[in-house]
Amino acid sequence: MEDQLLKRRISTPRAATVVVLAAVVAVSATVVPSVAQSFLTSQKASKIYVTNKKAAKVYVSNQKAGTLYLKKKAASNLYVAKATAPQSPVVGIAAGTALFGPVSATTAGYIPTAFTSFATKAKVSSVVLSFSGTATCTSEKPGADQACPVSILVDGQSTGKVNFAPATLASPTPAALVHTIVQTTVLGKGGHTVAVQYAGASKVTFTLKSWNLAVQAYPQPEEVEETTTTK
């Protein structure tokens, strides 16, 4: 009797269906939690990703991006061609703290280590020469026409004698003061040397306690020859 009742309550096909559904529910119970963790809810996604409306504020459109680029004519007015761009300046420096003098010579003589060398690639370079130092120039009877001169030589050629410090009384011993001379010249392509001499003078005594020599060469761009074209 019990077997017959069981068969009536649950038929064989329905029993198989119940078993399959139970298995599916068991599998989904184990898979869904892991799958759910790999997806974001709408609320979480809104905090991480921007909407199309917000993204439009961050990124520029193609129309706006086009204003960042210059046309060929506009660019030529703002930028120079590489061939005509100015070259970087060339610098040469030297300095010394060794005492030079006292010197009472009337003939020219080089100041030890007061020289520097450099090279320029341009055909023409504008050059600025600067020499400064802490010096004294003394005389027993200083006059307006008495001074201690120096001379800057470029590639062995003097740029001219220049009075570096005026003469003062030898007694009491005067304080050494800073004096500076600046000269300019034009040089061609190649290597160059700049040196400094005490030019010498009568009735004066020259003493140089420290000095600085600086040379700045500014290469000039070459002129581009204009050419005519015919259509």
C-alpha positions in Angstrom: 0.0 0.0 0.0 2.8 2.5 0.9 4.6 1.9 -2.4 1.4 2.6 -4.3 0.8 5.8 -2.4 4.3 7.0 -3.1 3.9 6.3 -6.8 0.7 8.2 -6.7 2.2 11.3 -5.0 5.3 11.6 -7.1 5.5 10.1 -10.5 8.8 8.9 -11.9 9.2 11.8 -14.5 8.3 14.4 -11.9 10.7 12.9 -9.4 13.5 13.2 -11.9 12.6 16.8 -12.6 12.7 17.6 -8.8 16.2 16.0 -8.5 17.5 18.1 -11.5 16.0 21.3 -10.1 17.6 20.7 -6.8 21.0 20.1 -8.4 20.6 23.4 -10.4 19.8 25.3 -7.3 22.8 23.8 -5.5 25.1 24.8 -8.3 23.7 28.3 -8.7 24.1 28.8 -5.0 27.8 28.2 -5.3 28.4 30.1 -8.6 26.2 33.2 -8.1 28.2 34.6 -5.2 31.5 34.5 -7.1 29.8 35.9 -10.3 28.1 38.7 -8.3 31.5 39.8 -6.9 32.8 40.4 -10.5 30.0 42.9 -11.4 29.4 46.4 -10.0 26.1 47.8 -9.0 24.8 51.0 -10.6 25.6 52.9 -7.5 29.2 51.7 -7.3 29.8 52.1 -11.0 28.7 55.7 -10.9 31.4 56.5 -8.4 34.2 54.9 -10.5 33.2 55.6 -14.1 32.1 58.9 -15.5 29.0 59.3 -17.6 29.0 60.5 -21.1 27.9 63.9 -19.9 30.8 64.2 -17.4 33.3 62.8 -19.9 32.4 65.6 -22.4 33.8 68.1 -19.8 37.1 66.3 -19.4 37.9 65.6 -23.1 37.8 68.2 -25.8 36.0 67.6 -29.0 37.7 67.3 -32.4 36.6 70.9 -33.1 38.3 72.3 -30.0 41.4 70.1 -30.5 41.8 71.6 -33.9 42.6 75.0 -32.4 45.7 73.6 -30.7 47.4 73.1 -34.1 48.9 75.9 -36.2 48.7 76.3 -39.9 51.9 76.4 -41.8 51.8 80.1 -42.3 51.0 80.9 -38.7 53.8 78.5 -37.5 56.4 80.2 -39.7 55.6 83.5 -38.1 56.1 82.1 -34.6 58.9 79.6 -35.1 62.1 79.8 -37.0 63.5 77.1 -39.3 66.2 74.9 -37.8 68.7 76.1 -40.4 68.2 79.7 -39.5 67.8 79.3 -35.7 70.6 81.0 -33.7 73.2 78.7 -32.2 73.9 78.5 -28.5 76.4 81.0 -27.1 80.0 79.8 -26.4 81.6 80.8 -23.1 85.2 80.7 -21.9 86.2 81.7 -18.3 89.4 81.8 -16.1 90.2 83.1 -12.6 93.1 83.5 -10.3 93.9 84.4 -6.7 97.7 84.3 -6.8 99.3 87.6 -6.2 100.7 89.3 -9.3 103.2 92.1 -8.5 104.2 94.5 -7.3 105.3 95.3 -10.9 107.0 98.5 -12.0 107.9 97.4 -15.5 107.4 99.7 -18.5 107.0 96.9 -21.0 104.1 94.5 -21.4 104.0 91.1 -19.8 101.5 88.3 -19.5 99.5 87.8 -16.2 100.1 84.2 -15.3 97.2 81.8 -16.1 95.0 84.7 -17.3 93.9 83.2 -20.5 91.1 81.0 -21.9 90.2 79.3 -25.2 87.0 78.4 -27.0 85.8 77.5 -30.5 82.9 78.7 -32.6 81.1 76.9 -35.4 79.5 79.9 -37.0 81.1 81.9 -39.7 80.7 85.1 -37.7 80.4 85.5 -33.9 79.9 88.6 -31.8 82.2 88.4 -28.7 82.1 90.2 -25.4 85.4 90.3 -23.4 85.4 91.1 -19.7 88.3 91.3 -17.2 88.0 92.4 -13.6 90.3 92.2 -10.6 91.2 93.6 -7.2 94.2 95.8 -7.7 96.3 98.8 -6.6 98.2 101.3 -8.7 100.6 103.4 -6.6 103.0 106.3 -7.4 105.2 108.7 -5.3 103.6 111.7 -7.1 100.4 110.5 -8.7 98.9 112.7 -11.4 95.9 112.7 -13.7 97.9 111.1 -16.5 99.2 108.2 -14.4 97.5 104.8 -14.3 98.2 101.1 -14.6 97.1 99.8 -18.0 96.2 96.2 -19.1 95.7 94.8 -22.6 93.5 91.9 -23.7 94.9 89.9 -26.6 92.7 87.8 -28.9 94.6 85.2 -30.9 97.8 87.1 -30.0 96.5 90.4 -31.3 96.0 93.2 -28.7 92.6 94.9 -28.6 94.3 98.1 -27.2 95.9 99.3 -24.0 93.3 100.3 -21.4 93.9 102.0 -18.0 92.8 99.5 -15.5 93.4 101.4 -12.2 94.3 105.0 -11.6 97.4 105.9 -9.6 97.2 106.8 -5.9 99.8 107.6 -3.2 101.9 104.7 -2.1 101.8 105.8 1.5 99.8 105.2 3.4 99.2 101.8 1.7 95.9 102.1 -0.3 93.1 99.5 -0.1 92.8 97.3 -3.1 89.7 98.0 -5.2 87.8 96.1 -7.8 88.2 97.4 -11.4 86.6 96.1 -14.6 87.0 96.6 -18.3 84.6 95.3 -21.0 85.5 95.1 -24.7 83.8 93.7 -27.8 85.0 92.2 -31.0 83.9 90.0 -34.0 85.5 86.6 -34.6 85.2 84.0 -37.4 84.8 80.2 -37.4 87.4 78.1 -35.5 89.3 78.0 -32.2 90.4 81.2 -30.4 92.5 82.2 -27.4 92.1 85.2 -25.1 94.9 86.3 -22.8 95.6 89.3 -20.6 98.8 91.4 -20.2 99.9 94.1 -17.9 100.8 96.7 -20.5 103.4 98.5 -18.4 103.9 102.2 -17.5 106.5 104.4 -15.9 106.5 105.9 -12.4 103.8 103.5 -11.2 103.6 100.2 -9.4 100.9 97.7 -10.2 99.6 94.9 -7.9 96.9 92.5 -8.8 95.5 90.3 -5.9 92.7 88.4 -7.7 91.1 88.5 -11.1 88.4 87.0 -13.4 88.3 86.7 -17.2 85.1 85.9 -19.0 84.5 85.6 -22.8 81.1 85.2 -24.3 80.8 84.5 -28.1 77.4 84.8 -29.7 77.3 82.9 -33.1 75.3 84.9 -35.7 72.9 83.0 -38.1 73.9 83.0 -41.7 71.9 85.1 -44.1 69.7 83.0 -46.4 69.9 84.1 -50.0 66.5 84.9 -51.6 65.7 83.0 -54.7 63.0 83.7 -57.2 60.7 81.0 -58.6 58.7 80.9 -61.7 55.5 79.0 -62.2 
